[in-house]
């Protein structure tokens, strides 16, 4: 129970930081473009990036002949492990870019 709550809190924190970093990256890159909502654009990009990573992982796994489990149970929900990995990578990527930009 405690592990599930801790995992949910970590996921929500990563999600919040990723959306905030992505919105900041969008404003940094396109100061001339008019955007209705930077958060909406950030969410759209995060979902698109996660989808691209997922497709790449599926193609790589099928090309290499790697058998991944059908579903894993995370926080009581059955999730495709490649989808969970792609969402995790998509959430971590803008945070790392934001950190690396400061150095």
Protein Blocks (a to p, Z undefined) as FASTA:
>chain_A
ZZmmmmmmmmmmmmmmmmmmmmmmmmmmmmmbccfblmlmmmmmmmmmmmmmmmmmmmmm
mmnopacdfbdceehiacdfklmmmmmmmmmmmmmmmmmmmZZ
